[in-house]
């Protein structure tokens, strides 16, 4: 497969070699007025998780391993931001993934040290495995470049729910016409009423109510709407949603409820499987994180169609909003089912590399969507990949390296326990810069 053959309009920041491959990793991406630092881990980019975080000879001496890991992550983030002329105060969104609940509190203590009183809206959930042995934390960061017309403002309105001091994030954040709100769950509105809100669990819910529908409806009607309104946005101006689900069987119930709120025009939506349990409150089933636009702003949302139907009926392929393009989660689908080339022939299972066929089909779809939006896949600023087995990652890196003509990859791979399409090995969630918009 040939590369995209299009010149990139983004700048890879502090690129490093991906060990034992010909590919390079972009530690960050500068895209006009934005900076993205995806897949941030406590690595020195040589030894996997850095020895300073592990302290293998005496790991229990001093701060916990999770705090050491978190501090090194933010050291790496600060280096990326500095390369683009930005600082921690310019961060507009930060998402945290963990492999163990034990990492959550130590990480949050470090995050308080790093951000002080102004913690950006965020998401936190649990995942099965990362790409480095002993890695327990990975984060995604998005920031604004100072002096480029984006003023970062932490909103101070009182949200419809109590924000835990453990998290301490702002109820919303504004940057130009973009609005960022925290990930929302079925946690109780008020301290002492939970941990789950009473309205999301009927006393006999397995028989009387559908729990995923209750949680999704509660999140949208009781939390998300209020946060969006407080930030000058609304459901109709949401452009991107990342939806974290711990149970594969909840996908249809979620989609039915979610799509009912958007009158045929939903945001670009990606369902990302978590571990099970997948959240700090183990009984939770779902978390929804969104990016939206100000209703009174000049930036408009535009639906972009792809060459194949989206993974789920009622979804859109992508949303373009000014200089950013958000795609819904991509699978290697043709006519609504996994492509034949990605299926394993059980009679001769060791011939072919299915993940390569899947990823090439996904990249072909993505490039067509990018062209329709006036950009190219070479302008990708975040590539989040969910694999059913990270053993497929080396082959996936080869395909990306070929497709991107050797350009550094803003890649964040995680291993998940399931995907929504039978037989699929990988899903890709892409964010892309649109130059000149």
N, C-alpha and C positions, 0 to 999 in steps of 0.2 A: 504494500500500500504506500503510495507516495504521500509526502507531506502536504500541508495546506497551501504551500507556495504563495503565501501572502505575508507581507511584511507586518511585523508586530508593532503596535502602538503603545505597548507597555514596557516597563523596565524591570527586569529581574534584579532583585536586591540580594547581595551577598550570596550568589549561587555557590553551591558546593557539589562535589561529586557524590553520586549515590554509590556506596561501596559495592564492588564486584559487578558493576555494570558500566556501560558507556554513557549512561544518562546523568543528568545533573538535576539537583533539587533547588528550586527557588526558595530561599528562606523567607522571602517576601516579594511582593509585587507592588510597584508604584504605577498607578493608572490614572493619569491626570491629577485630579484633586483628591484621590483616594489612595490609601495604603492597605494592603491585605497581607496578613501573616497567618498562613494556614498550616495546620499540622505541627504546631509548636510543641516541642518536647524537651525534656531535660537531657539533651544530647550535646556532645561536642562534635558531632557529625563524622566521627571516626570510630568510636568505641561503642556505638549504641547508646544506652543510657550512660552518661558520663560517670567515671569512677568517683568523682567528688560527690555525686548524689548517692551512690550505692555504699561507699565506705565499707567494702566487703570484709575488711579485716576486723572492723568493730562497728557494725551497723547501728547498734542501739545507743552509742555514745553521742551525747549532744542532742540537737534537734532530731525529730523523727525523719525517717527517710522521705516521707511524703512532703514535709516542709522543705527539705533540701531539694527535692525534685521541683517543687513549685517555684522556689527562688531561682533555680537555674532556668526554668522556662521563662520567667519574666526577665531575666538577664538577656536571654536570646531575643525576646520580643523588643526590649529597649534598644538593642543593637540594630534590629531591622528598622524600627521607627526612626532612629537617629540617622540612618542612611538616607531616609527620605525627608529629613528635616522636621520630623514630628516627635512628639513626646507622649508620655502616658496620658496626659490630660486631653490629648486629641483622639483617644480611642472612643468609638461610638457604640461598639458592640463586642462582647467577648463571650464565647461559648466554651463550656468545660465538659470534657468527657472523662470518666473514670472507669477503672476495672474493679474497684472495690470501694465500698462505703467508707472504709477506714481513711481513705485519702481526702474525703470531702471537707471535714472540719480543719485539718491542717492546711489544706489548700486555701480555704476561705480566710483563715487568719493571715496568711501571706498576702492574699489579694487585698485585704484591708490595709496592710502595711504599704502596698504598692500604690493603690489608688487613693487612699485616705477617705474623705467623706463622699467623694463623687465616683461611685462605682457604676460603670455603664450597665444598661440592661443586658441580661444574660440568660443562658440556659445551662442546666447541669443535669446530666443523666449518666447511667451506667452502661458500659459496653463490654463485649466479650473479650476482645484482645486487640492490642496495638502491634505495630510492626517491629518493635524492639523488645527483646527479652527484658523482663523486670520493669517495663514501663507501665505506670499506673495512671498517668494523667496526660491528656493531650488537649490543647486549646486552639480555638480559631479566633483571630482578632481582625477587626476592621477599624480603620482610623481615617480621619480627615487630615489633609496636608494644610498646615497653617498658611494663610495668605492667598489661598486659592478660592476664596468666596464662600467657604463653608465655616460658619460659626457654630462651634459645638456648645450646646446649651442643655444642661441637666434640668429637666422640668421639676417643679416642686409642688404640683397639685397633690391633694390627698387622694390616693386611689381607692377603689371600692373594697380593698382588702388590706390587712396588716402585712407589711413587709417585715420578714424576720430580720432581726439585727445580725443574725449569723450571715445572711446574704448581704443585706444592707445596700442593695442596688437602688438606683433612681427609678421612679415610676415610669419615666419615659425620657427620651433624649431626642433633641432636634439637631439636624445638621443640614442647612439649606432647606430644600423642600422635603427631605427624607425624615421619617419618623421611626424611631426604634423603641419598642416596648419589650418588657421582660417576657420570657417564656411563662406560659400560664398552665396551671394544673388544677386538679380538683381539690387542692388543699383548702381547708376551711377559711372563710373570709376573716374571721376573728380568732385571735389566740384564745385557747380554751374551749373552742367549739369542735375541735378536730380530733385527730389530725385531718381526716377527710371531712369535707363539708357534709352536713347531714342530708342535703338535697341530692347528693350524687350516689347514695346507697339507700334503696328501699330496704326496710328490715327483712323483707323476703325477696330481695332483688333477683335471685336466680329464677323466681317464678313470676314476679309481678312487673319487673322493669328490666330494661336492657342496659347493663352498667356502662358500656362504652358510649351509648347514646346519651345517657344521663351526664356523664363527665364532659363529653364534647359540647352538649348544649349549655351546661353550666359555665364552662370555660368561655364560650363565646358571649353568652348573654349577661353573665354576672361579672366577668373580669375583663375580657378583651375589648368589648365595646366601650366600657368606661375608660380604660386606659387610652384607647385610640382617641376618644372624644377629648380627654384631658390634654392630649398632644396636638389637637387640631386636625385629626384624621378621622377616618371612619372605615367600616367594613368595605365599602365600595372603593376605597383607595389603597387597600392592601395589595402589594405587588408580589410578595414572596412569603411562603409559609414552609417551615420545616416542622414536620409532625413526627414526634417520637412515640412509637408504640412498642409495647413489650410482648403483645400476643398477636400472632398472625391472623387468628380468627376474628379479631376486632376490626380488620380493614374494611369490610363491607359496611358494618354499622357506623364506623367513623365517617366513611365517605357519604353515606346517605344523609347523615346529620349535617356534616360540614357543607356539602354542596347546596343544601336547602337554604343557606344564608346568603347566597351570592347571585341568585336569579340568572343562572347561566353564564356568569362572568367571574369565575373564581380567580384567585391569585395563582401564580406558578407554585405548585405544591409538590413536596417530596416527602414520602413516608420513609422514615429512617428507623429500622428495627433497633431496639435496645436489648440488653440482657433482661432476664426475668428473675427477680424483680429488676426494674430499670430505673427506679427513682429513689430519692432519699426517704420518701414515705413508701414503704414496700407495697401497699395496697393500691397505689395509683396505677392506672393503665396507660396514661397519655400525657404528653406535654406538647403545647403548640407555641412556636416562636414565629414572629412575623416582622416584616419590614413593610412600611406603608409610606404614602405621600401625604403632604398637607393638602387638605381640601381647598384651601385658598391659595395654593402655590401655582406656579407656572408650569411645573413638570407634570406631564400627563402620562397615563398608563396606556400602552398599546399592546394588544394581543398579537403574538406572532405564531403563525401556523408552521407545523413541521411536515416532513414528507410522510411520516407515519402517524397514525392516531396515537394520542398519549396513552400511557399505561392503563389509565382508568377512564371509563365513560364519564363525561362531564368535565374532565380536566382540560386545561389549555396546555399547549406545548411550551409556551414561554410568554413572559411579559417584559416588554421593553419600557424603561422609564428613564428618559434623559440619557445619561451616559452609562447606564447599567442595564444589562440583560440578564434576567433570571430564568432559568429553565426548570421545568418540572423534572422529577426524577426520571432518568432514561434507562430503559431496558432494551435488549436486542430483540425487538419485536418486529414481526412482519405479519400483517393481517391479523393482529391481535394475539399472536402466539409466538413463543420463542422460535427463533430462526433454526432451520434444520441443521445448519453447520455447527450450531452450539450444542447439539444433542450428542450424547455419548452412545456409540454403537456397542451394546452390551456383548455382542459377539466378538468384537475386537476393540476393547476399551482403551488400549494404550496407543491407538493411532489418532493423530490429531491433537490439537490443544484447544479445547472448547472455549476457554476464557479469551483467547486471542480472537476467535471468530466473533464472540459477543462484543468485545470492546471495539473491534473494527466497525461493526454494524452501528454501535452506539455513536462512535466518532463521526461516521458518515451522516447520521441523523443530526448530530449536533452542529456539524459544519453547515448543513443546509439551513438550519434554523438561524445560525449566525449570519449567513449571507442574506437571508430575508430581513434581518434586523440592521443590515448595513455594517457588519463587522466580520470578524474571522475568529476561528477557534484559537488562533495564535494569540488572541487578546484575552484568553482565559485568566482570571485572577484567583479563582478558587476551584479546585477539582477535588471534591469529596467522593470517595469510593467506598461502597459497602460490599465486602466480599464474604461469601459463605465460608471461604478458607483463604487465609493469607498465604498459603502455599502457592496460590495463583498470582501473587504480587509480582514476582520477577518477570513472568511472561507479560503481565499488564504493563509494566514499566517499559519493556521493549516496544510494545505497540505504541504507547504514548510518545516515546522518544522518536520513533519513526514518523509518527503523524505530525509532530511538532518540529521536525527538522533539527532535532538536537537542542531546542530551546529549553531552558530550565523549567521544571515542572512545579507548579504550586499545588502539590499533592498532599492529601491527607487520607490515608487508607485505614479502615477499621474492619475487624472481623465481626460479623453478626450471626445470630443463630438461625436466621431464616430470611428469605426474600419473598416478595408477594407473587412472583411469577414462577410456576413449577419448573424446576430444572435450571433456573437462572443461577449463575455464579457471581454476578456483579451487577450493581446499580451505580449510576454516576449522577451526582448532583453538581451542576455547573453554574458558575457565575462568570460573566464575561463583560469586559469593558467595550463601550461603543464610542470610538473617537469621533470628535467633531459634533457630537449631539448637544 
